[in-house]
Amino acid sequence: MRLKDGFVLRDVAGQTVVIATGEASEHFHGMIKLNDTGKAIWQGLAAGKTEAEIASDLTHDFDVDESRAASDVKAFVERMNEQGFLA
């Protein structure tokens, strides 16, 4: 699983947002605001990490237990897939 081309993560005025560029902007208008956990998951996917690797990172970075981190990553990835962000 990987992010589709054309979606970029940016920090704007203290907020983390995802915007579409190029061809992706023809089908997606606007932006998505991410919290710190969403940003970490997005960056993990962009780096080619697996869901398990991302969940492990979250346990270290956010002081959350492994099962909660895995559940959060799975839900986020499913939502991203439904919305067309994943290839």
PDB file with one MODEL, atoms N, CA, C and O in Angstrom:
MODEL        1
ATOM      1  N   MET A   1       0.838  -1.161   0.000  1.00  0.00           N
ATOM      2  CA  MET A   1       0.000   0.000   0.000  1.00  0.00           C
ATOM      3  C   MET A   1       0.893   1.236   0.000  1.00  0.00           C
ATOM      4  O   MET A   1       1.900   1.301   0.704  1.00  0.00           O
ATOM      5  N   ARG A   2       0.500   2.198  -0.797  1.00  0.00           N
ATOM      6  CA  ARG A   2       1.256   3.443  -0.845  1.00  0.00           C
ATOM      7  C   ARG A   2       0.319   4.591  -1.145  1.00  0.00           C
ATOM      8  O   ARG A   2      -0.798   4.395  -1.625  1.00  0.00           O
ATOM      9  N   LEU A   3       0.786   5.783  -0.858  1.00  0.00           N
ATOM     10  CA  LEU A   3       0.003   6.982  -1.133  1.00  0.00           C
ATOM     11  C   LEU A   3      -0.024   7.239  -2.635  1.00  0.00           C
ATOM     12  O   LEU A   3       0.979   7.041  -3.320  1.00  0.00           O
ATOM     13  N   LYS A   4      -1.158   7.676  -3.142  1.00  0.00           N
ATOM     14  CA  LYS A   4      -1.236   8.046  -4.546  1.00  0.00           C
ATOM     15  C   LYS A   4      -0.411   9.299  -4.774  1.00  0.00           C
ATOM     16  O   LYS A   4      -0.263  10.135  -3.882  1.00  0.00           O
ATOM     17  N   ASP A   5       0.118   9.417  -5.969  1.00  0.00           N
ATOM     18  CA  ASP A   5       0.852  10.620  -6.339  1.00  0.00           C
ATOM     19  C   ASP A   5      -0.094  11.814  -6.335  1.00  0.00           C
ATOM     20  O   ASP A   5      -1.278  11.684  -6.647  1.00  0.00           O
ATOM     21  N   GLY A   6       0.436  12.964  -5.983  1.00  0.00           N
ATOM     22  CA  GLY A   6      -0.332  14.191  -6.067  1.00  0.00           C
ATOM     23  C   GLY A   6      -0.903  14.681  -4.759  1.00  0.00           C
ATOM     24  O   GLY A   6      -1.476  15.770  -4.710  1.00  0.00           O
ATOM     25  N   PHE A   7      -0.761  13.902  -3.684  1.00  0.00           N
ATOM     26  CA  PHE A   7      -1.218  14.359  -2.373  1.00  0.00           C
ATOM     27  C   PHE A   7      -0.001  14.680  -1.527  1.00  0.00           C
ATOM     28  O   PHE A   7       0.884  13.842  -1.353  1.00  0.00           O
ATOM     29  N   VAL A   8       0.040  15.891  -1.005  1.00  0.00           N
ATOM     30  CA  VAL A   8       1.210  16.319  -0.246  1.00  0.00           C
ATOM     31  C   VAL A   8       0.814  16.809   1.139  1.00  0.00           C
ATOM     32  O   VAL A   8      -0.253  17.390   1.340  1.00  0.00           O
ATOM     33  N   LEU A   9       1.695  16.559   2.068  1.00  0.00           N
ATOM     34  CA  LEU A   9       1.523  16.969   3.457  1.00  0.00           C
ATOM     35  C   LEU A   9       2.282  18.271   3.650  1.00  0.00           C
ATOM     36  O   LEU A   9       3.443  18.383   3.257  1.00  0.00           O
ATOM     37  N   ARG A  10       1.626  19.256   4.254  1.00  0.00           N
ATOM     38  CA  ARG A  10       2.260  20.547   4.491  1.00  0.00           C
ATOM     39  C   ARG A  10       1.875  21.058   5.874  1.00  0.00           C
ATOM     40  O   ARG A  10       0.791  20.764   6.378  1.00  0.00           O
ATOM     41  N   ASP A  11       2.764  21.815   6.471  1.00  0.00           N
ATOM     42  CA  ASP A  11       2.460  22.531   7.709  1.00  0.00           C
ATOM     43  C   ASP A  11       2.166  23.970   7.315  1.00  0.00           C
ATOM     44  O   ASP A  11       3.016  24.657   6.749  1.00  0.00           O
ATOM     45  N   VAL A  12       0.957  24.416   7.620  1.00  0.00           N
ATOM     46  CA  VAL A  12       0.509  25.757   7.250  1.00  0.00           C
ATOM     47  C   VAL A  12      -0.039  26.440   8.500  1.00  0.00           C
ATOM     48  O   VAL A  12      -1.016  25.982   9.094  1.00  0.00           O
ATOM     49  N   ALA A  13       0.594  27.522   8.884  1.00  0.00           N
ATOM     50  CA  ALA A  13       0.143  28.318  10.030  1.00  0.00           C
ATOM     51  C   ALA A  13      -0.095  27.460  11.274  1.00  0.00           C
ATOM     52  O   ALA A  13      -1.089  27.624  11.981  1.00  0.00           O
ATOM     53  N   GLY A  14       0.831  26.552  11.521  1.00  0.00           N
ATOM     54  CA  GLY A  14       0.753  25.713  12.708  1.00  0.00           C
ATOM     55  C   GLY A  14      -0.180  24.523  12.596  1.00  0.00           C
ATOM     56  O   GLY A  14      -0.363  23.792  13.569  1.00  0.00           O
ATOM     57  N   GLN A  15      -0.772  24.314  11.434  1.00  0.00           N
ATOM     58  CA  GLN A  15      -1.666  23.183  11.191  1.00  0.00           C
ATOM     59  C   GLN A  15      -1.054  22.267  10.137  1.00  0.00           C
ATOM     60  O   GLN A  15      -0.395  22.731   9.206  1.00  0.00           O
ATOM     61  N   THR A  16      -1.274  20.973  10.289  1.00  0.00           N
ATOM     62  CA  THR A  16      -0.824  20.013   9.284  1.00  0.00           C
ATOM     63  C   THR A  16      -1.991  19.715   8.368  1.00  0.00           C
ATOM     64  O   THR A  16      -3.067  19.327   8.822  1.00  0.00           O
ATOM     65  N   VAL A  17      -1.771  19.899   7.063  1.00  0.00           N
ATOM     66  CA  VAL A  17      -2.825  19.675   6.083  1.00  0.00           C
ATOM     67  C   VAL A  17      -2.306  18.828   4.923  1.00  0.00           C
ATOM     68  O   VAL A  17      -1.109  18.796   4.635  1.00  0.00           O
ATOM     69  N   VAL A  18      -3.237  18.149   4.273  1.00  0.00           N
ATOM     70  CA  VAL A  18      -2.951  17.420   3.043  1.00  0.00           C
ATOM     71  C   VAL A  18      -3.699  18.139   1.938  1.00  0.00           C
ATOM     72  O   VAL A  18      -4.886  18.439   2.061  1.00  0.00           O
ATOM     73  N   ILE A  19      -2.987  18.411   0.859  1.00  0.00           N
ATOM     74  CA  ILE A  19      -3.607  19.055  -0.297  1.00  0.00           C
ATOM     75  C   ILE A  19      -3.298  18.240  -1.543  1.00  0.00           C
ATOM     76  O   ILE A  19      -2.329  17.482  -1.585  1.00  0.00           O
ATOM     77  N   ALA A  20      -4.130  18.408  -2.544  1.00  0.00           N
ATOM     78  CA  ALA A  20      -3.925  17.720  -3.817  1.00  0.00           C
ATOM     79  C   ALA A  20      -3.217  18.656  -4.782  1.00  0.00           C
ATOM     80  O   ALA A  20      -3.470  19.861  -4.807  1.00  0.00           O
ATOM     81  N   THR A  21      -2.327  18.079  -5.573  1.00  0.00           N
ATOM     82  CA  THR A  21      -1.616  18.847  -6.593  1.00  0.00           C
ATOM     83  C   THR A  21      -1.721  18.092  -7.924  1.00  0.00           C
ATOM     84  O   THR A  21      -2.050  16.907  -7.956  1.00  0.00           O
ATOM     85  N   GLY A  22      -1.440  18.791  -8.995  1.00  0.00           N
ATOM     86  CA  GLY A  22      -1.426  18.152 -10.308  1.00  0.00           C
ATOM     87  C   GLY A  22      -2.747  17.480 -10.646  1.00  0.00           C
ATOM     88  O   GLY A  22      -3.817  18.029 -10.384  1.00  0.00           O
ATOM     89  N   GLU A  23      -2.666  16.277 -11.233  1.00  0.00           N
ATOM     90  CA  GLU A  23      -3.861  15.548 -11.647  1.00  0.00           C
ATOM     91  C   GLU A  23      -4.777  15.218 -10.477  1.00  0.00           C
ATOM     92  O   GLU A  23      -5.996  15.173 -10.644  1.00  0.00           O
ATOM     93  N   ALA A  24      -4.214  14.986  -9.302  1.00  0.00           N
ATOM     94  CA  ALA A  24      -5.036  14.661  -8.133  1.00  0.00           C
ATOM     95  C   ALA A  24      -5.996  15.795  -7.802  1.00  0.00           C
ATOM     96  O   ALA A  24      -7.084  15.554  -7.277  1.00  0.00           O
ATOM     97  N   SER A  25      -5.600  17.038  -8.106  1.00  0.00           N
ATOM     98  CA  SER A  25      -6.457  18.180  -7.785  1.00  0.00           C
ATOM     99  C   SER A  25      -7.684  18.260  -8.694  1.00  0.00           C
ATOM    100  O   SER A  25      -8.616  19.011  -8.408  1.00  0.00           O
ATOM    101  N   GLU A  26      -7.694  17.497  -9.781  1.00  0.00           N
ATOM    102  CA  GLU A  26      -8.869  17.465 -10.654  1.00  0.00           C
ATOM    103  C   GLU A  26     -10.019  16.709  -9.989  1.00  0.00           C
ATOM    104  O   GLU A  26     -11.186  16.954 -10.296  1.00  0.00           O
ATOM    105  N   HIS A  27      -9.686  15.785  -9.075  1.00  0.00           N
ATOM    106  CA  HIS A  27     -10.699  14.954  -8.440  1.00  0.00           C
ATOM    107  C   HIS A  27     -10.903  15.277  -6.966  1.00  0.00           C
ATOM    108  O   HIS A  27     -11.913  14.887  -6.380  1.00  0.00           O
ATOM    109  N   PHE A  28      -9.958  15.981  -6.367  1.00  0.00           N
ATOM    110  CA  PHE A  28     -10.055  16.305  -4.948  1.00  0.00           C
ATOM    111  C   PHE A  28      -9.855  17.799  -4.780  1.00  0.00           C
ATOM    112  O   PHE A  28      -8.837  18.351  -5.197  1.00  0.00           O
ATOM    113  N   HIS A  29     -10.820  18.440  -4.177  1.00  0.00           N
ATOM    114  CA  HIS A  29     -10.750  19.887  -3.965  1.00  0.00           C
ATOM    115  C   HIS A  29     -10.756  20.150  -2.466  1.00  0.00           C
ATOM    116  O   HIS A  29     -11.503  19.519  -1.718  1.00  0.00           O
ATOM    117  N   GLY A  30      -9.945  21.055  -2.047  1.00  0.00           N
ATOM    118  CA  GLY A  30      -9.892  21.399  -0.628  1.00  0.00           C
ATOM    119  C   GLY A  30      -8.646  20.829   0.040  1.00  0.00           C
ATOM    120  O   GLY A  30      -7.635  20.558  -0.608  1.00  0.00           O
ATOM    121  N   MET A  31      -8.751  20.658   1.352  1.00  0.00           N
ATOM    122  CA  MET A  31      -7.631  20.129   2.114  1.00  0.00           C
ATOM    123  C   MET A  31      -8.161  19.338   3.294  1.00  0.00           C
ATOM    124  O   MET A  31      -9.316  19.479   3.697  1.00  0.00           O
ATOM    125  N   ILE A  32      -7.293  18.508   3.832  1.00  0.00           N
ATOM    126  CA  ILE A  32      -7.632  17.718   5.010  1.00  0.00           C
ATOM    127  C   ILE A  32      -6.686  18.124   6.127  1.00  0.00           C
ATOM    128  O   ILE A  32      -5.469  18.148   5.943  1.00  0.00           O
ATOM    129  N   LYS A  33      -7.244  18.439   7.273  1.00  0.00           N
ATOM    130  CA  LYS A  33      -6.449  18.797   8.443  1.00  0.00           C
ATOM    131  C   LYS A  33      -6.175  17.531   9.247  1.00  0.00           C
ATOM    132  O   LYS A  33      -7.091  16.758   9.528  1.00  0.00           O
ATOM    133  N   LEU A  34      -4.909  17.320   9.616  1.00  0.00           N
ATOM    134  CA  LEU A  34      -4.512  16.144  10.384  1.00  0.00           C
ATOM    135  C   LEU A  34      -4.030  16.548  11.769  1.00  0.00           C
ATOM    136  O   LEU A  34      -3.388  17.585  11.940  1.00  0.00           O
ATOM    137  N   ASN A  35      -4.347  15.718  12.753  1.00  0.00           N
ATOM    138  CA  ASN A  35      -3.756  15.907  14.071  1.00  0.00           C
ATOM    139  C   ASN A  35      -2.370  15.248  14.068  1.00  0.00           C
ATOM    140  O   ASN A  35      -1.933  14.732  13.040  1.00  0.00           O
ATOM    141  N   ASP A  36      -1.685  15.263  15.205  1.00  0.00           N
ATOM    142  CA  ASP A  36      -0.326  14.724  15.258  1.00  0.00           C
ATOM    143  C   ASP A  36      -0.274  13.235  14.932  1.00  0.00           C
ATOM    144  O   ASP A  36       0.666  12.773  14.285  1.00  0.00           O
ATOM    145  N   THR A  37      -1.276  12.486  15.375  1.00  0.00           N
ATOM    146  CA  THR A  37      -1.312  11.051  15.082  1.00  0.00           C
ATOM    147  C   THR A  37      -1.526  10.817  13.591  1.00  0.00           C
ATOM    148  O   THR A  37      -0.845   9.987  12.989  1.00  0.00           O
ATOM    149  N   GLY A  38      -2.464  11.542  12.993  1.00  0.00           N
ATOM    150  CA  GLY A  38      -2.699  11.422  11.559  1.00  0.00           C
ATOM    151  C   GLY A  38      -1.471  11.777  10.753  1.00  0.00           C
ATOM    152  O   GLY A  38      -1.165  11.132   9.750  1.00  0.00           O
ATOM    153  N   LYS A  39      -0.769  12.807  11.195  1.00  0.00           N
ATOM    154  CA  LYS A  39       0.462  13.210  10.513  1.00  0.00           C
ATOM    155  C   LYS A  39       1.504  12.097  10.587  1.00  0.00           C
ATOM    156  O   LYS A  39       2.168  11.803   9.593  1.00  0.00           O
ATOM    157  N   ALA A  40       1.650  11.478  11.752  1.00  0.00           N
ATOM    158  CA  ALA A  40       2.628  10.398  11.911  1.00  0.00           C
ATOM    159  C   ALA A  40       2.273   9.204  11.035  1.00  0.00           C
ATOM    160  O   ALA A  40       3.152   8.581  10.440  1.00  0.00           O
ATOM    161  N   ILE A  41       0.982   8.886  10.956  1.00  0.00           N
ATOM    162  CA  ILE A  41       0.564   7.764  10.105  1.00  0.00           C
ATOM    163  C   ILE A  41       0.829   8.099   8.645  1.00  0.00           C
ATOM    164  O   ILE A  41       1.361   7.271   7.904  1.00  0.00           O
ATOM    165  N   TRP A  42       0.464   9.303   8.227  1.00  0.00           N
ATOM    166  CA  TRP A  42       0.689   9.728   6.840  1.00  0.00           C
ATOM    167  C   TRP A  42       2.184   9.641   6.499  1.00  0.00           C
ATOM    168  O   TRP A  42       2.557   9.111   5.452  1.00  0.00           O
ATOM    169  N   GLN A  43       3.022  10.156   7.378  1.00  0.00           N
ATOM    170  CA  GLN A  43       4.467  10.132   7.132  1.00  0.00           C
ATOM    171  C   GLN A  43       4.996   8.700   7.089  1.00  0.00           C
ATOM    172  O   GLN A  43       5.893   8.394   6.303  1.00  0.00           O
ATOM    173  N   GLY A  44       4.451   7.830   7.923  1.00  0.00           N
ATOM    174  CA  GLY A  44       4.862   6.428   7.885  1.00  0.00           C
ATOM    175  C   GLY A  44       4.509   5.783   6.564  1.00  0.00           C
ATOM    176  O   GLY A  44       5.322   5.057   5.991  1.00  0.00           O
ATOM    177  N   LEU A  45       3.308   6.036   6.072  1.00  0.00           N
ATOM    178  CA  LEU A  45       2.912   5.498   4.770  1.00  0.00           C
ATOM    179  C   LEU A  45       3.789   6.062   3.656  1.00  0.00           C
ATOM    180  O   LEU A  45       4.197   5.338   2.748  1.00  0.00           O
ATOM    181  N   ALA A  46       4.072   7.354   3.733  1.00  0.00           N
ATOM    182  CA  ALA A  46       4.923   7.992   2.724  1.00  0.00           C
ATOM    183  C   ALA A  46       6.326   7.385   2.714  1.00  0.00           C
ATOM    184  O   ALA A  46       6.985   7.340   1.675  1.00  0.00           O
ATOM    185  N   ALA A  47       6.773   6.922   3.880  1.00  0.00           N
ATOM    186  CA  ALA A  47       8.102   6.307   3.990  1.00  0.00           C
ATOM    187  C   ALA A  47       8.088   4.830   3.611  1.00  0.00           C
ATOM    188  O   ALA A  47       9.132   4.179   3.625  1.00  0.00           O
ATOM    189  N   GLY A  48       6.916   4.294   3.272  1.00  0.00           N
ATOM    190  CA  GLY A  48       6.818   2.905   2.859  1.00  0.00           C
ATOM    191  C   GLY A  48       6.713   1.910   4.008  1.00  0.00           C
ATOM    192  O   GLY A  48       6.938   0.714   3.821  1.00  0.00           O
ATOM    193  N   LYS A  49       6.376   2.395   5.179  1.00  0.00           N
ATOM    194  CA  LYS A  49       6.262   1.508   6.338  1.00  0.00           C
ATOM    195  C   LYS A  49       4.961   0.715   6.291  1.00  0.00           C
ATOM    196  O   LYS A  49       3.982   1.134   5.673  1.00  0.00           O
ATOM    197  N   THR A  50       4.971  -0.438   6.957  1.00  0.00           N
ATOM    198  CA  THR A  50       3.764  -1.247   7.089  1.00  0.00           C
ATOM    199  C   THR A  50       2.902  -0.684   8.213  1.00  0.00           C
ATOM    200  O   THR A  50       3.352   0.147   9.001  1.00  0.00           O
ATOM    201  N   GLU A  51       1.661  -1.149   8.276  1.00  0.00           N
ATOM    202  CA  GLU A  51       0.780  -0.714   9.353  1.00  0.00           C
ATOM    203  C   GLU A  51       1.379  -1.092  10.709  1.00  0.00           C
ATOM    204  O   GLU A  51       1.306  -0.309  11.656  1.00  0.00           O
ATOM    205  N   ALA A  52       1.965  -2.278  10.807  1.00  0.00           N
ATOM    206  CA  ALA A  52       2.562  -2.728  12.072  1.00  0.00           C
ATOM    207  C   ALA A  52       3.735  -1.840  12.470  1.00  0.00           C
ATOM    208  O   ALA A  52       3.891  -1.514  13.647  1.00  0.00           O
ATOM    209  N   GLU A  53       4.554  -1.449  11.512  1.00  0.00           N
ATOM    210  CA  GLU A  53       5.688  -0.569  11.810  1.00  0.00           C
ATOM    211  C   GLU A  53       5.209   0.802  12.269  1.00  0.00           C
ATOM    212  O   GLU A  53       5.775   1.389  13.191  1.00  0.00           O
ATOM    213  N   ILE A  54       4.163   1.307  11.623  1.00  0.00           N
ATOM    214  CA  ILE A  54       3.621   2.607  12.004  1.00  0.00           C
ATOM    215  C   ILE A  54       3.035   2.533  13.406  1.00  0.00           C
ATOM    216  O   ILE A  54       3.250   3.433  14.218  1.00  0.00           O
ATOM    217  N   ALA A  55       2.296   1.467  13.697  1.00  0.00           N
ATOM    218  CA  ALA A  55       1.716   1.293  15.031  1.00  0.00           C
ATOM    219  C   ALA A  55       2.811   1.234  16.090  1.00  0.00           C
ATOM    220  O   ALA A  55       2.663   1.804  17.170  1.00  0.00           O
ATOM    221  N   SER A  56       3.898   0.555  15.788  1.00  0.00           N
ATOM    222  CA  SER A  56       5.025   0.485  16.724  1.00  0.00           C
ATOM    223  C   SER A  56       5.603   1.872  16.969  1.00  0.00           C
ATOM    224  O   SER A  56       5.921   2.224  18.105  1.00  0.00           O
ATOM    225  N   ASP A  57       5.739   2.656  15.908  1.00  0.00           N
ATOM    226  CA  ASP A  57       6.231   4.031  16.051  1.00  0.00           C
ATOM    227  C   ASP A  57       5.304   4.841  16.957  1.00  0.00           C
ATOM    228  O   ASP A  57       5.770   5.605  17.802  1.00  0.00           O
ATOM    229  N   LEU A  58       3.995   4.671  16.781  1.00  0.00           N
ATOM    230  CA  LEU A  58       3.037   5.420  17.584  1.00  0.00           C
ATOM    231  C   LEU A  58       3.155   5.075  19.063  1.00  0.00           C
ATOM    232  O   LEU A  58       2.998   5.947  19.917  1.00  0.00           O
ATOM    233  N   THR A  59       3.430   3.808  19.374  1.00  0.00           N
ATOM    234  CA  THR A  59       3.545   3.419  20.786  1.00  0.00           C
ATOM    235  C   THR A  59       4.699   4.148  21.451  1.00  0.00           C
ATOM    236  O   THR A  59       4.640   4.464  22.639  1.00  0.00           O
ATOM    237  N   HIS A  60       5.746   4.414  20.687  1.00  0.00           N
ATOM    238  CA  HIS A  60       6.913   5.100  21.241  1.00  0.00           C
ATOM    239  C   HIS A  60       6.722   6.621  21.278  1.00  0.00           C
ATOM    240  O   HIS A  60       7.131   7.288  22.228  1.00  0.00           O
ATOM    241  N   ASP A  61       6.103   7.146  20.241  1.00  0.00           N
ATOM    242  CA  ASP A  61       5.983   8.600  20.112  1.00  0.00           C
ATOM    243  C   ASP A  61       4.820   9.201  20.904  1.00  0.00           C
ATOM    244  O   ASP A  61       4.875  10.369  21.289  1.00  0.00           O
ATOM    245  N   PHE A  62       3.764   8.411  21.151  1.00  0.00           N
ATOM    246  CA  PHE A  62       2.560   8.962  21.760  1.00  0.00           C
ATOM    247  C   PHE A  62       2.134   8.269  23.040  1.00  0.00           C
ATOM    248  O   PHE A  62       1.042   8.528  23.545  1.00  0.00           O
ATOM    249  N   ASP A  63       2.964   7.406  23.566  1.00  0.00           N
ATOM    250  CA  ASP A  63       2.665   6.727  24.826  1.00  0.00           C
ATOM    251  C   ASP A  63       1.279   6.077  24.798  1.00  0.00           C
ATOM    252  O   ASP A  63       0.445   6.326  25.668  1.00  0.00           O
ATOM    253  N   VAL A  64       1.054   5.244  23.788  1.00  0.00           N
ATOM    254  CA  VAL A  64      -0.193   4.522  23.613  1.00  0.00           C
ATOM    255  C   VAL A  64       0.143   3.034  23.525  1.00  0.00           C
ATOM    256  O   VAL A  64       1.218   2.666  23.052  1.00  0.00           O
ATOM    257  N   ASP A  65      -0.778   2.177  23.980  1.00  0.00           N
ATOM    258  CA  ASP A  65      -0.471   0.744  23.934  1.00  0.00           C
ATOM    259  C   ASP A  65      -0.591   0.211  22.504  1.00  0.00           C
ATOM    260  O   ASP A  65      -1.233   0.815  21.645  1.00  0.00           O
ATOM    261  N   GLU A  66       0.039  -0.926  22.283  1.00  0.00           N
ATOM    262  CA  GLU A  66       0.167  -1.508  20.945  1.00  0.00           C
ATOM    263  C   GLU A  66      -1.195  -1.787  20.300  1.00  0.00           C
ATOM    264  O   GLU A  66      -1.375  -1.507  19.115  1.00  0.00           O
ATOM    265  N   SER A  67      -2.150  -2.328  21.046  1.00  0.00           N
ATOM    266  CA  SER A  67      -3.442  -2.670  20.438  1.00  0.00           C
ATOM    267  C   SER A  67      -4.207  -1.412  20.024  1.00  0.00           C
ATOM    268  O   SER A  67      -4.855  -1.399  18.977  1.00  0.00           O
ATOM    269  N   ARG A  68      -4.138  -0.374  20.824  1.00  0.00           N
ATOM    270  CA  ARG A  68      -4.805   0.893  20.465  1.00  0.00           C
ATOM    271  C   ARG A  68      -4.139   1.516  19.245  1.00  0.00           C
ATOM    272  O   ARG A  68      -4.821   2.004  18.344  1.00  0.00           O
ATOM    273  N   ALA A  69      -2.810   1.499  19.214  1.00  0.00           N
ATOM    274  CA  ALA A  69      -2.083   2.059  18.070  1.00  0.00           C
ATOM    275  C   ALA A  69      -2.427   1.295  16.793  1.00  0.00           C
ATOM    276  O   ALA A  69      -2.672   1.905  15.752  1.00  0.00           O
ATOM    277  N   ALA A  70      -2.447  -0.032  16.868  1.00  0.00           N
ATOM    278  CA  ALA A  70      -2.768  -0.848  15.698  1.00  0.00           C
ATOM    279  C   ALA A  70      -4.186  -0.575  15.211  1.00  0.00           C
ATOM    280  O   ALA A  70      -4.429  -0.491  14.008  1.00  0.00           O
ATOM    281  N   SER A  71      -5.115  -0.438  16.143  1.00  0.00           N
ATOM    282  CA  SER A  71      -6.505  -0.147  15.800  1.00  0.00           C
ATOM    283  C   SER A  71      -6.635   1.223  15.141  1.00  0.00           C
ATOM    284  O   SER A  71      -7.354   1.373  14.153  1.00  0.00           O
ATOM    285  N   ASP A  72      -5.947   2.210  15.681  1.00  0.00           N
ATOM    286  CA  ASP A  72      -5.997   3.562  15.115  1.00  0.00           C
ATOM    287  C   ASP A  72      -5.408   3.608  13.712  1.00  0.00           C
ATOM    288  O   ASP A  72      -5.964   4.242  12.815  1.00  0.00           O
ATOM    289  N   VAL A  73      -4.278   2.929  13.530  1.00  0.00           N
ATOM    290  CA  VAL A  73      -3.644   2.905  12.207  1.00  0.00           C
ATOM    291  C   VAL A  73      -4.564   2.219  11.205  1.00  0.00           C
ATOM    292  O   VAL A  73      -4.763   2.721  10.099  1.00  0.00           O
ATOM    293  N   LYS A  74      -5.121   1.079  11.584  1.00  0.00           N
ATOM    294  CA  LYS A  74      -6.013   0.346  10.687  1.00  0.00           C
ATOM    295  C   LYS A  74      -7.201   1.214  10.280  1.00  0.00           C
ATOM    296  O   LYS A  74      -7.540   1.278   9.098  1.00  0.00           O
ATOM    297  N   ALA A  75      -7.833   1.878  11.236  1.00  0.00           N
ATOM    298  CA  ALA A  75      -8.984   2.728  10.935  1.00  0.00           C
ATOM    299  C   ALA A  75      -8.604   3.885  10.018  1.00  0.00           C
ATOM    300  O   ALA A  75      -9.339   4.207   9.084  1.00  0.00           O
ATOM    301  N   PHE A  76      -7.464   4.509  10.280  1.00  0.00           N
ATOM    302  CA  PHE A  76      -7.006   5.639   9.461  1.00  0.00           C
ATOM    303  C   PHE A  76      -6.725   5.184   8.033  1.00  0.00           C
ATOM    304  O   PHE A  76      -7.126   5.842   7.073  1.00  0.00           O
ATOM    305  N   VAL A  77      -6.036   4.058   7.900  1.00  0.00           N
ATOM    306  CA  VAL A  77      -5.698   3.536   6.569  1.00  0.00           C
ATOM    307  C   VAL A  77      -6.964   3.134   5.805  1.00  0.00           C
ATOM    308  O   VAL A  77      -7.064   3.388   4.604  1.00  0.00           O
ATOM    309  N   GLU A  78      -7.916   2.519   6.477  1.00  0.00           N
ATOM    310  CA  GLU A  78      -9.171   2.159   5.818  1.00  0.00           C
ATOM    311  C   GLU A  78      -9.886   3.407   5.313  1.00  0.00           C
ATOM    312  O   GLU A  78     -10.411   3.425   4.200  1.00  0.00           O
ATOM    313  N   ARG A  79      -9.902   4.428   6.127  1.00  0.00           N
ATOM    314  CA  ARG A  79     -10.554   5.682   5.722  1.00  0.00           C
ATOM    315  C   ARG A  79      -9.829   6.323   4.534  1.00  0.00           C
ATOM    316  O   ARG A  79     -10.466   6.829   3.610  1.00  0.00           O
ATOM    317  N   MET A  80      -8.504   6.298   4.567  1.00  0.00           N
ATOM    318  CA  MET A  80      -7.723   6.851   3.457  1.00  0.00           C
ATOM    319  C   MET A  80      -8.009   6.085   2.166  1.00  0.00           C
ATOM    320  O   MET A  80      -8.122   6.682   1.096  1.00  0.00           O
ATOM    321  N   ASN A  81      -8.123   4.776   2.272  1.00  0.00           N
ATOM    322  CA  ASN A  81      -8.402   3.946   1.118  1.00  0.00           C
ATOM    323  C   ASN A  81      -9.800   4.260   0.561  1.00  0.00           C
ATOM    324  O   ASN A  81      -9.980   4.386  -0.650  1.00  0.00           O
ATOM    325  N   GLU A  82     -10.774   4.383   1.454  1.00  0.00           N
ATOM    326  CA  GLU A  82     -12.138   4.721   1.022  1.00  0.00           C
ATOM    327  C   GLU A  82     -12.191   6.067   0.299  1.00  0.00           C
ATOM    328  O   GLU A  82     -12.963   6.246  -0.643  1.00  0.00           O
ATOM    329  N   GLN A  83     -11.368   7.001   0.746  1.00  0.00           N
ATOM    330  CA  GLN A  83     -11.365   8.346   0.176  1.00  0.00           C
ATOM    331  C   GLN A  83     -10.473   8.486  -1.055  1.00  0.00           C
ATOM    332  O   GLN A  83     -10.415   9.556  -1.660  1.00  0.00           O
ATOM    333  N   GLY A  84      -9.775   7.406  -1.428  1.00  0.00           N
ATOM    334  CA  GLY A  84      -8.995   7.412  -2.658  1.00  0.00           C
ATOM    335  C   GLY A  84      -7.580   7.947  -2.547  1.00  0.00           C
ATOM    336  O   GLY A  84      -6.997   8.364  -3.548  1.00  0.00           O
ATOM    337  N   PHE A  85      -7.020   7.943  -1.347  1.00  0.00           N
ATOM    338  CA  PHE A  85      -5.657   8.439  -1.168  1.00  0.00           C
ATOM    339  C   PHE A  85      -4.590   7.363  -1.372  1.00  0.00           C
ATOM    340  O   PHE A  85      -3.407   7.681  -1.500  1.00  0.00           O
ATOM    341  N   LEU A  86      -4.992   6.113  -1.402  1.00  0.00           N
ATOM    342  CA  LEU A  86      -4.027   5.020  -1.505  1.00  0.00           C
ATOM    343  C   LEU A  86      -4.088   4.327  -2.860  1.00  0.00           C
ATOM    344  O   LEU A  86      -5.151   4.192  -3.466  1.00  0.00           O
ATOM    345  N   ALA A  87      -2.924   3.895  -3.313  1.00  0.00           N
ATOM    346  CA  ALA A  87      -2.836   3.173  -4.583  1.00  0.00           C
ATOM    347  C   ALA A  87      -2.774   1.688  -4.332  1.00  0.00           C
ATOM    348  O   ALA A  87      -2.696   0.904  -5.278  1.00  0.00           O
TER     349      ALA A  87
ENDMDL
END
